[in-house]
């Protein structure tokens, strides 16, 4: 596959994976609603950075990444479930301790949210598993195609998460603190439900 075709494949794979409604998307929306579009975009760039890094690893490793993960689907799901459950429970406990506001309405700024969502996405093994499966199926040849694929994934992920967080951030300006708190609780309960589903499906 030549670099131009790999770039296009990366764009398609990046937007397809990024647009899936999952735990990270729910947490991103909640952070954007609570803290506004500036913080939301920073958080979204944390996710996009992780997507770029994992896409690059998967593309450069070629079939080795897919082979290493093959046969470990149950372990991957259980690990992802544990990470998501820990995030959700921590958020719910923090909400209980701060009855007046959602935890995101703290002093944490864009840099802290960027680092937080970079860590959350990097800690989720489903991310690398998804890109490894795509990269293996594409049979990328050479470093040029691998770099182009990763660049396409990063660009698509960044574009989608900017759109998502800007929309959520601007919508949050019309919501009362009580509604934002309700969204925070609901979002974390949904993340907990996703974690339970992954654990049961393992």
VOGU-3710 file (C-alpha; in Angstrom, 3 decimals, decimal comma):
1> xxxxxxxxxx> 0,000/0,000/0,000  1,449/3,374/-1,030  1,545/6,326/1,431  -1,393/8,182/-0,149  -3,646/5,136/0,116  -2,390/4,513/3,665  -3,202/8,121/4,596  -6,744/7,718/3,290  -7,109/4,406/5,141  -5,893/6,091/8,312
11> xxxxxxxxxx> -8,433/8,892/7,944  -11,263/6,397/7,493  -10,112/4,173/10,364  -9,493/7,144/12,638  -12,927/8,682/12,175  -14,672/5,292/12,377  -13,028/4,392/15,681  -13,237/7,910/17,153  -16,961/8,253/16,403  -17,874/5,132/18,366
21> xxxxxxxxxx> -19,856/6,202/21,426  -17,945/4,769/24,359  -16,781/5,565/27,844  -14,143/8,087/26,773  -16,656/9,947/24,612  -19,073/10,197/27,530  -16,350/11,522/29,831  -15,255/14,013/27,166  -18,777/15,353/26,756  -19,184/15,723/30,517
31> xxxxxxxxxx> -15,853/17,549/30,871  -16,727/19,882/27,985  -20,180/20,668/29,395  -18,810/21,311/32,876  -15,674/23,273/31,964  -16,416/24,782/28,573  -15,081/24,341/25,032  -11,485/25,413/25,768  -10,938/22,704/28,359  -12,988/20,250/26,297
41> xxxxxxxxxx> -10,801/20,718/23,222  -7,672/20,190/25,330  -9,157/16,956/26,667  -10,073/15,888/23,144  -6,509/16,491/21,989  -5,351/14,178/24,755  -7,499/11,427/23,252  -6,290/12,238/19,725  -2,649/12,114/20,866  -3,179/8,657/22,332
51> xxxxxxxxxx> -4,906/7,519/19,130  -1,963/8,819/17,080  0,577/7,087/19,312  -1,217/3,747/19,300  -1,878/3,928/15,545  1,843/4,558/14,962  2,821/1,597/17,164  0,310/-0,672/15,440  1,355/0,465/11,956  5,110/0,220/12,551
61> xxxxxxxxxx> 4,832/-3,117/14,328  2,752/-4,485/11,483  1,359/-7,949/11,991  3,464/-8,379/15,134  1,104/-6,142/17,119  -1,936/-8,078/15,999  -0,210/-11,398/16,675  0,819/-10,295/20,162  -2,749/-9,341/21,026  -4,401/-12,274/19,277
71> xxxxxxxxxx> -5,855/-14,779/21,672  -5,893/-12,312/24,552  -9,299/-10,771/23,890  -10,631/-11,773/27,316  -7,650/-10,259/29,151  -7,920/-7,062/27,112  -11,622/-6,693/27,913  -11,121/-7,394/31,612  -8,284/-4,868/31,832  -10,344/-2,253/29,999
81> xxxxxxxxxx> -13,306/-2,968/32,285  -11,134/-2,531/35,376  -9,727/0,791/34,127  -13,163/2,162/33,244  -14,720/0,952/36,502  -11,966/2,634/38,509  -12,509/5,912/36,648  -16,284/5,772/37,117  -16,142/4,872/40,805  -13,549/7,564/41,517
91> xxxxxxxxxx> -15,769/10,117/39,788  -18,859/9,055/41,728  -16,990/9,187/45,043  -15,692/12,659/44,197  -19,209/13,793/43,337  -20,461/12,501/46,668  -17,763/14,450/48,491  -18,557/17,651/46,573  -22,373/17,858/46,621  -22,423/21,368/45,190
101> xxxxxxxxxx> -20,751/20,742/41,854  -19,331/18,208/39,438  -15,665/17,297/39,965  -14,692/18,782/36,626  -15,694/22,225/37,901  -12,506/22,384/39,894  -9,318/24,318/39,320  -8,011/21,818/36,750  -7,307/23,635/33,492  -6,669/22,613/29,875
111> xxxxxxxxxx> -3,225/21,089/30,518  -4,515/18,922/33,352  -7,457/17,716/31,253  -5,152/17,012/28,284  -2,924/14,865/30,507  -5,910/13,172/32,152  -7,542/12,095/28,895  -4,216/11,111/27,356  -3,673/8,804/30,333  -7,234/7,447/30,250
121> xxxxxxxxxx> -7,000/6,569/26,555  -3,490/5,124/26,806  -4,583/2,977/29,757  -7,420/1,439/27,751  -6,039/-1,616/25,874  -9,040/-1,651/23,539  -7,520/1,356/21,738  -4,318/-0,397/20,686  -6,262/-3,577/19,923  -8,560/-1,711/17,512
131> xxxxxxxxxx> -5,724/-0,058/15,581  -3,656/-3,241/15,550  -6,548/-5,108/13,921  -6,935/-2,437/11,226  -3,195/-2,144/10,559  -2,833/-5,911/10,279  -5,737/-6,138/7,838  -4,266/-3,382/5,646  -0,817/-5,009/5,394  1,055/-1,717/5,448
141> xxxxxxxxxx> 4,389/-1,925/3,604  7,320/0,199/4,698  7,748/3,059/7,148  6,293/5,617/4,707  2,916/3,891/4,610  2,981/3,324/8,379  3,658/7,000/9,090  0,960/8,068/6,608  -1,568/5,723/8,220  -0,793/7,036/11,710
151> xxxxxxxxxx> -0,999/10,637/10,474  -4,406/9,968/8,965  -5,661/8,428/12,196  -4,355/11,362/14,248  -5,878/13,982/11,942  -9,283/12,272/11,842  -9,351/11,716/15,606  -8,369/15,323/16,303  -11,017/16,701/13,923  -13,797/14,594/15,424
161> xxxxxxxxxx> -12,897/15,351/19,018  -12,631/19,086/18,344  -16,124/19,017/16,853  -17,521/16,910/19,701  -16,024/18,969/22,515  -16,825/22,340/20,957  -20,462/21,329/20,504  -20,730/19,973/24,044  -18,872/22,934/25,522  -21,119/25,520/23,912
171> xxxxxxxxxx> -24,227/23,537/24,864  -23,043/23,485/28,460  -23,282/27,264/28,690  -27,067/26,951/28,622  -27,232/24,366/31,397  -27,673/25,003/35,089  -25,191/23,580/37,632  -27,833/21,070/38,690  -28,217/19,766/35,144  -24,437/19,563/34,713
181> xxxxxxxxxx> -24,169/17,594/37,943  -26,898/15,235/36,754  -25,005/14,688/33,506  -21,824/13,994/35,460  -23,548/11,344/37,565  -25,321/9,825/34,582  -22,132/9,762/32,526  -20,198/7,933/35,217  -23,011/5,422/35,717  -22,972/4,741/31,970
191> xxxxxxxxxx> -19,198/4,274/32,069  -19,696/1,812/34,928  -22,321/-0,012/32,857  -19,917/-0,206/29,893  -17,257/-1,630/32,220  -19,689/-4,262/33,471  -20,651/-5,182/29,911  -16,981/-5,627/28,931  -16,314/-7,779/31,995  -19,329/-10,014/31,286
201> xx> -18,367/-10,319/27,620  -14,796/-11,375/28,431
//
